[in-house]
Amino acid sequence: MRTVAVHLGSRSYQIHISGGVLDELGDRARSALGPNSRQAVVVTNDTIGRLFGARVVRSLARAGFRVHRISIGDGERYKSLRTAESMFSFLIEHRIERSDVIVALGGGVVGDLAGFVAATYLRGIRLIQVPTTLLAQIDSSVGGKTGVNHHLGKNLIGAFHQPSLVTIDPEVLQSLPARQMRAGLYEAIKYGVIRDRRFFSRIARNINDIKERDPREIEHLIARCCAIKAGVVRSDERETGLRKILNFGHTIGHALEAVTHYRRFLHGEAVGLGMLAASRIAERKGLLAKGEREMIEEAVVDVGRLPRANTLALDGIIAAMHHDKKVEAGRASFVLPVEIGRVVIRSDVSPQVIKAALKDTLT
C-alpha cells in the first residue's frame, strides 16, 4: 500500500494506492467518515458500473452503508448543469443528508461532476473519489477541483471541494481501453515537465512498459503524480499562484475541447496537443531551448498518435481561449516550460505567436 497525504489542515485526507484496494473501500470509507455517515450514493456510468459497481456496492454495504446508485452518460458532454440537476433531484428524493457521502466511481467526468454536486448539495456533503482511468488516478481525483462545462468553455462553473478520501486501485486499469491509457500518459508527462525532470526521464525511458501496464511502473507513476500534485495543492489550494503550473497544456487544450464540442478529443489528448503548442510558444519566445522542446515532443509522440486537428480554424481556437477561466485582464495565460522540470506563467503571448505555434503543432 502506498499512501500519499494531502495536508490541508481540517480538510486533509489520504490517497490510498494499492492493487485490490477497491474491495476494501467500505472499511476505508467508514474509517475516514466516522459512524454517523449512513448513506452512500455511488455515481458512475454504465460501463464502469458493469465492471466495478457490484464490488463497490458490496464493500460499502458490508461497512454498514445504505447504498444508492446514479448512472450518468459517458463523455464530457454529460458533465453539465442538466446532469447535475437530475442528480440533485435524486439526492433530495432519497433524503440524502449532510453527514452522508457521494462516491465518485469513474473517470474525470464522473469525478468532476460528482464533486460539483457534493460541493453544492446542502452547501456541501462528503465526497470519496474512486478513480478508474489513469488520468483520473494521477490528476483529477486529487486536489478538490470540481466543475461542469458550459458550451462556451470547459469547467467554467465549479467549486473547490476536497474529498474525504481517494482510493486508487491500479488493477482496474487492466480493463482500460488503450486510447484512455494514452490520454492519461500525456497528463503524466505534464508532471515531469512542470516539476520533476528525473520523473520525466523515467517515463520516457519506460514508456513501453507503462503502456503494457507493468504493475511496478504504473504504481510508481500514479504515486509520483499524486505526490507532486499534493505538494502543489498544499502550497496553493485555491490556485492563486503556484497551483497554476498544473495548467501546462490546458489553455490550448481546453480551447480544442470547446471548439469541437467535447466530442473529438479525450481531455488528455487535448492536453497533449496543448503541451506541444505551449512548448513551441516557449521556444519562439526564447524561453526554451530547441533540444528541450524536442525532448518534450518526443515523449508525447512516443505515447501514441494524437487525433487529427488540422481541420480546425486557428482563429476559432484562439477565440475559445478567451472564454477560459485562466484569462486575466482579457489575456490568455500560458504555462511555459523554460527547461524540463521548471515552468513560468506568462500572459504576454501575442496572437501571432500563438497562431504560429498552433500551425506548427496542428498541421
Summary of the structure (lengths in Angstrom):
residues: 363
radius of gyration: 19.6
end to end distance: 44.5
largest distance: 59.8
contacts: 1328
relative contact order: 0.11
helix: 55%
strand: 18%
